[in-house]
Amino acid sequence: MKVTREKTENSQAFLRIEMEPAEVEESLEQSYQRLAKKANIPGFRKGKAPRVVLERYIGKDSLLEDALNNLLPQAYEKALKEQEIEAIANPSIEIAQTDPVVFKATVPLKPTIELGDYQQIRLAPEPVELTEDEVNTVIEQLRRQHATWEPVERPADFDDLVALDIESHIEEKPFINQQGVQYQILHDQPLPVPGFAEQLSGMKGGEEKEFKLKLPEDYSRAELAGKEARFKVRVSEIKQQRLPELDDEFASLVNPDLKTLDSLRERISANLRLMAEEKAKREFEERVVEAVVDSSQVEFPPVLVEMEIARLFDQQARQLQTSNIGLEEYLGRVGKTEEELREELRPLAIKRVTSSLVLGRTAEEEKIEVSDAEINAELENMVQSVTGNKDEVKKRLDSPQARDSIGQLLATRKTIQRLVEIAGGSTNARKK
């Protein structure tokens, strides 16, 4: 076997491996012995057919393919040892020729990370500001949540709740047919079809109406997109929303522990500030990490991005499943192919891989460590936050692989916290 390291770039080693004829022949003979025991060749007992007969029966190319499938992995491992290469993932292998047998391997190598002078990065978090309008918006939302619906004897208007009988067809085929459905008339309501809500405004109780609406080109059911639907509706009842008065009684309605409207406003203000501070904290952490990444030089094999894309794609598919939406249905809704969706994930995947590598290298530089006690505490928090059989969840999370993942998560958190302290000018964060 002759191994040539043609080049090394993008954290990948490009190898050309040429097999000796004797090595190929030995592998062919092993494949013949193995396949002959399985093949049912007329006139021969299993394992007794000569090799030339087996080659005619299954095809010479099939025998060679089986031989190479067994030979190449072994040859690849020998090539790595000979070239003293440490691969971090499976290679990409291409058979260049078969006479003599030559194959090329693209080997992913360990990333190289050169940190910038992150100790000199100085950033400040954005100040948290809370306006009275934000508090008022939440209060209005709470009023609507605790509103009552009262029948009215007038034409329907926006924000009203109507009881409807709906009959509709598309090209003489039934579309939406429901009796006594409750429907709130809202501006620019896209469901069931854009423009439907506007047709109901002004209708009276007991009134019937017929109209046509065109379905949007991006309608969820692709076979109906762009087609015209004929509707016949009957309004049987109209209700208007009655909002509670803004007084102490309303505060107690929202939360029995709150006795005054002022106390409700204070509670809402405090909650909004906590959420705003948490958001500001996350955004500041992101800015700090981006600054550290931007100051660093990172090179890694493309396979790491492909692996992250696959992980993100699978995560998105699982999220769709929890919403009872299949991947094909979702792709139809957004009008994209699976490949296009994967490509959209590429920038995010590159960013995540780069950040992960930089944070990992920073953790080494800062000597960040995670103790077993910290992992146990995090594991316990995770168990307590789930519903169901906590013992089963704990057993699953307490595996070596899960503990390793938890340890990496905690190390990343601690590293980001250290960088935040450095960026804020904390003397406690200086390297000793």
C-alpha positions, 0 to 999 in steps of 0.5 A: 500500500502506498499512501500520499498526503496530497495536501492539507487545507480547511482542517482536512487532510487529502490522502491518495491510497494505492493498494498493492495487487496482492492486497486486493487479491487477498481481499478478493479471495476472502470475499469469495470464501465468504460469499460462496458459503451463502450463494445457491449456485445450481450444481454446486453445494454451498461453499464448493463452487469455484471462484470463476463460477461464483464470479459469473453467477454474482458478477465480477464487479459485485465480488470486487465491491464486496472485497473493497468494502472490507479492504478500504476501512482497514487500509484507511486506518493503516494510512492514518497510522502511517501518516500520524493523522488524528481524525475527528470524524468519519472520512469522505472516501472516493474510489478513483480507479480499480486497476490498480485500486486507488482511493482518495480519503478526505480526513477531518482534522482537529480544529485550530483555534487561536484566541484573540486578546479577549482579556482586553474586551470591554463592553457594557450592558444596555440599560433596562428601561420600562415604560408606563405603556408596557404596563398598560398593555399587560393590564389591557391583556388581562382585562381581555382575559377576564372579559365577559361576552354579552349578547347584543341586538345590533349588526356585528362589528370587529372584535365581536364574537359571532355564532356561525353556520358555514357552508363552502365549496371549492370547484363543487367540492366541500371545503369548510362546513360547520354548524354553530361555530364561535368566531371572533371578528378581527382585523386582518384575520387570516383564518379560515381565509383572508377576507372572511372576517371582513365579510361578517362585519355588518351582518345582523343576527339571523342574516344569511350571506353568500360571497366568494374569496380567493385562497392565498398562493401559499395556502397550507393545502397546496392543492387548493392554493390560489383557488376560489372558495364560495361561502354561504354563512348564517349569523345566529348570535352576536356577542360583544366583549365586556371588559372589567372596570379598572379598579381594586375588584379587578386586581383581586380578580386577577390575583386574590393576593392583590387587594388594590389596583396599585398593587397589581400595577406594581406586581406587573411592573416588577415582573416586566422588569425581571423579564427585561433584565433577563433579556438584557442579560442574554443579549449582553452575553451574546455580544460578549461571545461575539466579540471574543469570537470576532477577535479569534482565528478559527479553522475547522473541517466542513463536516462539523457544520454538516453535523450541526445542520443535521442536528438543527434539522432533526430538532426542527422536525421534532418540534413540528411533530409536537405541533402535529405537523409533518415535515412534508406538510411544513415544507409544502406550507413554506414552499421549500425543499428539504435541501433548501431548508437545510441550507437556510440552517447553514449560517446558524450552524457555522455560527454555533460551531465557531462559538462552541470551539472558541468557548471550549478553547477559552475554558481551557485557557481560563482553566474552567472546571465543573465538579461532580457536585455541580453536575449532580445539582444541575441533574436534580434541577432538571429532574424536578422541572419535569412532570411524570416519573421522576425516577425514570427521568433521573435514571436516564439523565444519570448515564455517563453520556448524559452527565458528560453533556451536562458537564459541557453545558455547565462549563459553557455557562461558567466560561460565558460568565467569566467572559462577561466579568472580564468584559465588565472590567471585574478584577476578580476575572483577571487571570492570575 
